[in-house]
Amino acid sequence: MATRQELANALRALAMDAVQKANSGHPGMPMGMADIAEVVWNHHLRFNPQNPSWANRDRFVLSNGHGSMLQYALLHLTGFDLPMQEIERFRQLHSKTPGHPERGLTPGIETTTGPLGQGFANAVGMAIAERVLAADFNRPGFDIVDHRTYVFMGDGCMMEGISHEAASLAGTLGLGKLLAIYDDNHISIDSEKSTMEHWFTDDTPKRFEAYGWHVVRAVDGHDFEAVERALRAAQAVTDRPSLVCCKTIIGKGAPNKENTGAAHGAALGEKEVAAARECLGWKYPPFVIPADIYAAWDARARGRELEATWQAKFASYAAQHPQAAAEFQRRMAGELPNGWRAQREAMLAAVNQKGESIATRKASQNAIEGLAPNLPELIGGSADLAPSNLTLWSGARPLTRGGGGGNYLFYGVREFGMSAILNGLAAHGGLIPFGGTFLTFSDYARNALRIAALMRAGSIFVYTHDSIGLGEDGPTHQPIEQPATLRYIPNMEVWRPCDTCETMVAWLAAVEHRDGPTSLLLSRQNLPFQARSAAQIALIERGGYVLSEATGSAPRVILIATGSEVGLAMQAQKRLQEESIGTRVVSMPSTTRFDRQEQSYRDSVLTPGVKRVAVEAGVSDFWRKYVGLEGAVVGIDRFGESAPGADVFNYFGFTPEHVVAAAKRVLGA
């Protein structure tokens, strides 16, 4: 029978062999955490390799994602659909074993990790999701939502600022089902010896205790029984998240490189791999695992039994609580409620009929008020700006410490942490999360937005105060480049609506778009309502449409505008028409959506050969792909000024006169 040490050494061997074959990767962390991984995956983690999406599985997150070969080795050995051929193709084109774990590519990967600290924040989101869903669906005698979230993290995760944000909130909320395991090997890429005394001297256990965590200190990460005791102690604490601090040796088993920076981020080299085999007593060729070790790791039978037991409980639950069971299944499947189409049309019709001229941030709040009663999976929040973002609604129930549920999170001033937590909520399943802050502060969270897009998480980012129109707060708070840079993120849906009707469509599109994140860019100032036909309303969801056609003749110029500048374009059109210059106004609330439309539709909106002027209070270069070099852009390519919003708009030329002049210029008039 294989020993625990042999099981752990199988992880070490696969990691060092795969990295060596690729001549690229990080063998040190997998070799250092192998013993811990054996304890967690063989004796604590509840999962079914044959059904990676089982609803009540424990979630496992590798925040120190550079050590991806540890997770790939675990998935392979425990029986997931990750054959040895994929292990041998580590870091190769189109393999299922990329350099860092990617959700949606490799079976069993819960979230995309690699940028340090974000996986930890994702895990906080998953633990929040477990609490919320447990409160929504559990009934006496039926804890159908009852799982833990385990996260591995290293020194790099601890040094990244996002870990402070996420750990602080997790402690405040008392997330007792969250268990973090800290790989304290005290090695960093820049270190020449086993110390980071020049740049990382934090007392990490004290820090987490100050956040309100339960901390198990100074665990020998290479002592199976010590790790086992530490995990049992952590699991016994249910009113706080737990941090288990494990002292480990990076690259353990590589006799000349263990406990050095050289083991961190490069292949060990053929000689050192051979020496490690000798040191570990691993007698097998590369990528060969003995049958008894495979058998000891194989979790398929255990996983089937775990899920079958839960399925039997769920069947009894469904018999006694059929409506709740059906709702749980719907939400975990990511399906919208029955009758959704009729509900969305009724909400849109009501907004159009009301025809309010209000700020789109207020229109957004009104949209949430309409959506929330029909979407119990909607969970919102704001980074300490709820009165400004208007993310609160009348049915909001704040999530607080104490174990109860809720549908609203006060994130505090933690934009980056909030955004990565949203990604964790979305990745968990069963919820549609959104969070708000000012648009200019999206820069604090930029990498979480990129990761959301990379893994196609259905997070919704609500960004208000979307232009120089916010006024007196000045250039530190006035976004200039942010709308364009958000649009440049692949898979990111971006909406900048011009009034209440477009805002409602943007929200409906966001909750229906489950294959990627959405950013909603909303105004502080009131914007005029634009009257539309039913046909025009139906076209809004295509991202761009003709809002006002030229009268009397074919259009000679097309004005393209978004958000607060649509009203400005409408004023300019009136003046141009008075001078017998046929002018079409195109509202383009979502360039990302418009760009996906068929060419014939795009040509019907932006007729080839017709001169164009784009109008947006943001950087001008983005719009060149629509107007061409022969067109014009009324934009802003410098930082703003501190003054009332109307004065700032006038100062920077966002006036009907300036738009008219730009149109005449492109026409040569």
Helices and strands as residue ranges (DSSP letters): H 4-22, H 28-43, E 59-62, G 65-67, H 68-78, H 84-88, H 118-137, E 149-154, H 155-159, H 161-173, E 178-184, H 204-210, E 214-220, H 224-236, E 242-247, G 261-263, H 270-280, H 291-297, H 300-320, H 322-332, H 340-354, H 360-371, G 372-374, E 378-382, H 386-389, E 408-410, H 415-428, E 432-438, G 439-445, H 446-454, E 460-464, G 468-470, H 482-487, E 493-495, H 500-512, E 518-521, H 534-539, G 540-542, E 545-548, E 557-561, H 565-578, E 583-587, H 591-594, H 599-605, E 611-615, G 621-623, H 624-627, E 632-634, H 645-651, H 656-667
